[in-house]
């Protein structure tokens, strides 16, 4: 860290990283490969997680998100709900049998938050797949990359399967190379 970065951190003027949306839709094409090549079936639910926001501007953004999702639900048969997890993070959970509609819905929520100035609060999007056990692709908005997360028991993960699936899909998905950034998300409400 250089002098400018250190000074910014001390003074509290460091800017939060902006959310990146450009690679979010890569999961759509990859889901076809996961189904046909690896028998990983996409779940009918996905979620987007963000830090709690205390702001009247956020209340306006939340209302707009709800209105957009209600409108979208009439067209796509999607359902949605908002959940606060045990760590006080907010989740918007979407449910729809059409995986493309889930991806579009996640994009809609994230785009609205970004347009309203809350992009720095978005943590991740989560897409669930199934085989013998739940399998998650986590989209890190700050990096614009995906990583696999496969919980295996009491706060344990199946690292071997995570690395295997990464190697099989690294041509289709922008995957985070730094495994130190493959953060576990315990208690995903999907």
C-alpha positions, 0 to 999 in steps of 0.5 A: 500500500502506497502513501496515498492509499495509507493516508486515505485509509487513515482519513476514512476517505477510501472509496468502496469498490464499485459493483461490476455487472458485465460478467453476471450473465455468463452463468446463463451459458455455463448453466447449459454446460453444467446440465448437459455435461455434469448433470448439475441441475439449476435450482428454481431460486437465486439470491442477491445479498447486500449490506444493511443500508440505513438511508431514506434513499435506500427506502426509495430504492427498495420500493422501486425494486419491489415494484419492478419485481412485482411487474416482472413477476406478472410476466415471468411467474417469478416470486420474490421475498426479502430476508435478513440473515443471522449476520444482518445482511439483506437478501432478495431471494427470487424463485422461478422455474426458468433459470434465465428469469432468475439471472435477469431478476438478479441483474434487475435488483443489482442494476437498480441498487447501482443506479440509486448509488448503493452499488458499493453495498452489494456483496454477491449473487448466489445461484444454486445448483443440485446434484447429490448435494447443494452446489452454489456459484457465488458472483462477487460483484466487486471482482466481477467473477464467480467462485464455487461453494459446496458446503459439506456438513457442519461448516465444512466445504468440499474443496476437492469438488470445488477445485474440480468443477472450477477446472471444468468450467474455467473456459465458460465462467470468469472464475476468481483465480485467488482462492483466498477470495472464495469466501464461504457463505454459511446459512444461505437462505436458498 
